[in-house]
Amino acid sequence: MVCTPWATVFIDPVNPHDGARMFETVVMCLAACAMVLRGGPWYPSSIAGRIALIGLLAFGSLSVLAAERVSYAALEASAAALLVIVVAVLARTDVDTLLRELPGVVAVSALMSVLMELPRLGFFLADARMPQAGDFGFMYMSHRFLNHAQSLILPMAVLPLLVPSARWVRVAAWIGLAGGLAVLWRTGGRGTLLALCVFAGALPYLLRSQAKQVLRVLTLVSLAAAFVYLVCFVLPPIVMDLPQEHRGSATDRLIAGRDSGRFYLWKLALDDALQNPWLGIGPMHYAHQPNLLAAHPHNSIAQLAAEWGLPMTLCMLVTLATLFVRGAMKVRATSGADARVLLVLGGLTALVGGVDSLVSGTLVMPVSQMWWVIALGCMLAGMGRAAPRAPVASFLVRALLVGALVALHLGLSVVTYHRSVRSLEGVAPVLERTNMPRYWINGFF
């Protein structure tokens, strides 16, 4: 998590999106191994949750089989299953382990996200220019992908400031948060800003016993971010006598307020959902219908409805709503302030990531997708979902089932990746008119 996506620069000629997807695949395979060794998955305790889970499995399987390109649909479905395993492994991890290991990871991740942007800012200033929104996002395919990750990394980076952490971890978190918020405003991530407003409003309320500490931390972080923005983006044009330009910044985009492109993408998804209401057009198949803007509709619910069908979407929403409601009910009953902080931060981070996903691709891009899964797993761990090891007799069954899932996913990944790379040869003009599937950016339908 610390090295994605910028470390993919060392995996030449793999592009950042595919490199981040490879890192994500490694994490999912490690989680699958942990699932085999540690025990069975987590199951909802409520009747509604169990019915929704059965519906997810049934309608999801049918959506894959009914898809026009079954191999692409199966690749997406197997990835979703492995992401659920990551959630389950985290849910079964004891809180003390997470509180010992997680703060350093999120703090350094937030810090590295900022440090990767500093050289670009320095080069632009040395050239007597100011970087615009699209100039940020080192090793991301787009600065919007950076915003997607920020909507999850920045809330989680508050964790080291609310639980006992080493001094270097706290310093890294402060720098990462202040610099990250400044970059966020400069890049104009409106969906991320909306999500973080939800986070800042709900966090003191849910952590009422620590409300003063939370408000103090949020206030200081906001002031530090304003200072960084002033030093990096406001004063240099004045001192160097450069034109004040805000193309693409939050200031510019909030004033403009235009977003007809998203409405067009949402309409395409709605049309797909209405034409195929029961099983959808197939996982990953929104990209199969060419349009000139994007390979996903920038709305997670619309995408679920279009690709998986309305019943699957309803089951997913019921499952997630059940988890979040039970998490909110558990907050006051959770013993231990640190466990309560983990529960609230994990749940709120997953929630604000979901809010951002209603206007962006947060839940389909590999880096932000993995962070969302980790946040959800932390929420479940904070709810006290850790369980004893499963009986030894079930080890072989678990190994066979999980091993088959991993083999299916890796096989489909390799075949799809190599097929797409081969298909690139000599067809560059076609790529200008064709969208890429979300899994491997090098491929197309």
N, C-alpha and C positions, 0 to 999 in steps of 0.2 A: 504493500500500500504506500510505503514511503517513496518507492522508486518509480511508480507509474504516474504519468506516462513518459516522463522525460528520459528515463533510462533506455527507452527503445531506440534512442539515437545510436546506441552501440550495437543494434541488431540490424545494421544496414544489409539489404535495401528494404527491410520491412517498414511500412509507414506507421505513424504513431497509433492510429486506430487499431490496426492489426496487432501491433506490438502489445498494446494494452490488453487486447483480447487474449493474447497468449498468456500474459501474466494472470489474467482472471481465470483462465483455464487451469493453470497450475494450482491456484488457490482452491478452486472447486474440486480438483482431484485430491488434494491434501485433505479437504473436508470429507470427501468420500471415504478415504482411508480411516479418518478419525471416527466416522460413523460406524464402520465395520468393527473397529477395535473397542469403541466405547459403549455402543448399545443402539437400541432402536430409535426411531424418530420421535418427535414430539407430536402429540395428538391433541386437538381441542377437547376441552372437558365438557363444554356445553353441547346440548343436543343440536341446536341450530348450527354450531360450528362443525360438528361431525357430518351433518347432512350437507352443508356447504362443501366440505372437503370431498365427500363422495361425488358430489356434482362436479367439482373441479376435475377429478380424475376421469369421470365418465365423459363429460362433454369435451374435455381437452383431448382425450384419445380420439374421439369421433372427429373433432376438428382437424386433427393431423391427417387421419385417413381420408377425409373428404377433400383435402387440399389439392390444388392442381399440381403442385410440385411437392410430393410427399417427402422427399429427402430434405428440402429446405425447411419444411414445417417440422419434421422430426428433429432437425438440428436445433431449431429454436425451442422446441418442447423439452428436449433433453437438457439444454442449457438452463431452462427454467427449473427443471427438477433438481439439477445440481445446485442451483442457487438456493432452493428450499432446503437442501441438505446443509449448506453453509449456515443458514438461519437455525436449523435444528441443532447443529453442533454447538453454536454459540449459546443457544437457549439452555443446553445441558451443561454449560461451563459454570463453575461456581463464581460468585461475584468477586471474591477476594482475588482470584486469578486474573479476572478482567481488569479490576482496579489496579492491579500491580503492573500489567503489561500494556493496557490500552492507552493511558495518558501519554506515554512517551511516543507511541506510534502516531496518534492524531496531532500532537504538538509538532513533531518533526515534519509530518506531511504538510501541515499548514505553513510551516516555515519554509520548506523547500518550494512550495507553490509560489511564494513571494520571491525567494532568492533567484528562481529561474527567470523572473521578469526584469530584475534589476539591470543585467547587462544590456538588454535591448533599450531600456530607458536611457542608460548612459551613452550608448552609441547614437541615439537620436539627438540627445542634447549636444554631444560633441559635433554633430553635423548641423547644429543650429536649427533643429526641427523639434516639434513636439509629437510624440506618438499618439495615434488615434486608436479608437477601440479595436479595430481589426489588427493592430500591430501587436497585441498581447496574445497570450496563450501559447507559451513555448511548448513545442512538441504535441500540442493538441491540433486536430484537423481544423478547428475553428475556435475563436475566442469564446464562442457560446458554449463549447464543450467545457472550457475552464469554468464558466459560470455555473454549469450543471454540477460540477464537482464541488464548487464553493458552497452551493446551497446545502451540502451535507458535511463537508469538512469543517467549515467555519462554526456551525453549531456544536459539533462534536469537540472542537478545540477548546470550548469553554470548560470541558470536563477537568483538565488539570488545574484550573483556577478555582474549582469548587470542592475538590477532594485533596487530601494530602499528597503532594508530589514533590519530586526533587526540584531544586532551584533551577537547574538548567532546563528542565521540562517546562516550568512555568515561564521562564524567559522566552523560550522558543514559542510557546503558545501566545504570549503577548505580542511578539513581533509578527507571528503568522496571522493573528486576528487583525491587528491594526493595519498591516500592509495589505492583507487580503480584502478588507472592506474598502480600502482606498482604491485598489485595482478594480474591485467590483463596481464602484461608482463610475470610474473612468471608462469601463467597458460597457456600461449601460445595461446590466442584466436585470431587467425589470421584474421578471418572474422570480429571480433569486431574491431581490430586494423585498418583494411582497412576502415571500416565504419567511425571510428573516424577521420581518415585522410581526408576523404571526408568532414566531419563536420568542421574540423579545417581550411580547405582550403576555404570552401564556406561561413563560418560565417562572416569573416571580409569584404568579398565582398558584401554580402547582407546587412550588417549593416555598410555601408560606412560612414555614419555620425558619427558613434561611433567606427570607425575602430581602432583608437589608443587605446581606452579603451579595446576593444576586444582582440587585439594583446597582450596588456600588461597582461591581465588576462590569456590568453592561454600560454604565455611564462612563467609566474610565476607558473602556475599549472604544466607545464611540468618540470620545475626545481625542484619544490617541490616533484613531483612524482619520479624523478631521485634520489633525496636525500633519500626518504623513501626506495626506492629499494636498494640503497647503504647500508643503515643502517640495513635493515632487511635481505637482501639476499646475499650481497657481503662481508661485513665485518665480520659477525659471523663465516663463515668457516675459514677466515684468523686468527681471534683472537683465535678461539677454535681449530685450526689445524684440520679442517674437510676437506674431499675431496670436491672439487668444482664440483657439479653435477647440470646439467641443464636439466634433463630429462623432456620433455614436455613443457619447457619454450618457449617463442617466439623465443629466440635465436636459440634453438635447432630445432624447427619446421621450421623456415624460412630457415635455412641452409639445412635441409633435403629436404624440398619441395615436399615430396611424398604425394599423396592423391588418390590412385587408388580406395579406398573404396567408395568415393563419386561418382566417375565415374560409378562404378557399380550400385549404387543406382539411379543415374540419368538415366542410361540406362533402368532400370526397369520401371521408371516412363514414359520415352519416349515410351517404348513398350506398356504400358497400354494406353497412350494417342492415339497412332496410331491405336491400335486395337479397341478402343472405342472413336472415335473422337468427336461425337456429344454430348453425355451425360456423358462420362467418366465411370469409374467403380463404382462410388458412393462415396459420402463424407465419410471420415474416412476409406475407403476400401483399401488404399495402404497397410495398416497393415494386411489386410486379405490374401495377397499373401505372404506366409512365406519366409523370407530371414534371413540370419544369422547376419545381421549388424544393421538394424534400422527399426522402424515402420513408418518412414517418409523419403522422399528422400533428405533432406537437400537442398532443392531448392524450394522456395514458388511457383514460376511460373510453374515448372515441376509438382509440387503437385497439383496445381489448374487444370492444363491440364489433368492430369491422373485421378483425382477424380471427377471433375465437367464437363470436356469436353472443347474442344477448343473454342466454341462460348462463354461460360461462362467466360473463361479466357480472351478472347478479350474484353468482356464487362467490366470486372473488371479492366483491364489495362487501358481502355479508361476512366473509371470513375476516377481512381486514378490520371492518367495523367492530366485530366481536373482540378481536385482539386489542384494539385501541380502547374500547369501553372497559374491558376487564383490566387493562393496564391503568386507566384513570382511577378505577375503583380500588386498585391495589396500592396506590400511592400513599394514602394515609395509614394503611395497614402494614406497610413494609417497615420492618425493624432495622434500625441502623441508618444514619443520615447518608452515608456514602452509597449504600445500596439504593436508597431513594433517589439520590442524584443520578445514578446510572440508569435507573428505570425511567425517570422523567426525561433526561437528556436523550436517551436512545429513542424513546417514543416520540418526543417532540421533533427530533431530527428526522425520523422516518416520516412524520406527518408533514413537516415543511418541505421535505423532498417530494412528497406526494402532491402538495400544493403547487410546487414549481412544475411538476410533471404535467399539470393541466394546461400549461402554455409552452411547454418545451419538451425536449427529448431526454430528460433526466433519467428516466427508468429504462432507456434502451442503449445508452452509451456505456461502454464497459467500465470506466473508472467510477462515474457517479452511480451506476447500477450496483457495483460491488459495495460502495460505501452505504447505499440505502439498505442493502441486505444486512450489513454489519450493524447498522443502527437498529434495525428491527430485531436482530438476534440479541443485542444488548438489552433492549426493552424486555424481551421474554426472560432473559437471565435475571434481570432485576425483579421480575415477578416471582422468582423462586421456582423456576422450572427445572433446576438441576435434579437429576434422578439417578438412582443406583444403576450399576451396570446390568445389562440384560443377561439372562441365563446363558451359560456356555453352549447349550444345545442349539441355540438360535444363531450361533456365530456363522456356521456354514451357509445357512439360508441367507443371512444378511450379506455375506461375502459374495454369494452368487448373484443376488439381485443388484447390489450396488456395483459389482464388477461388470455386470452386463450393461448397466446404464452408462458407466464410464467408457466402456469399450464402444458402445453405440455412439456416444457423443464424440469421442476422439476420432473414430472412423469417419463419421459424417463430416467432421471439421476438416480432416486432412483431404478427403475426397473433394469437398466443396472448394477449399482453398486452392488446391492444385488445378482443379477444373477451371476455376475463375482466372487464375494466373495464365494458363494456357490460352484461354479465350481472349485475353487482352492482345495477343499478337496480331498485328495488322488490322485492328478494328477500332483505332482511336476515334474516327469520326462517329462511330456508333455510341461511344461513351458520352458524347456531348448531348445525346438525346435520351439517354437511359439512366435510370436511377440505380444506385448500388443497394444490394441487400444490407441490412444493418449488421449482420454478423461479421463478414469479411468485406472491408471496403473495396478490396481489389476485384470483387466479383460482380456480376450483374446477371439479370434474368434474360 
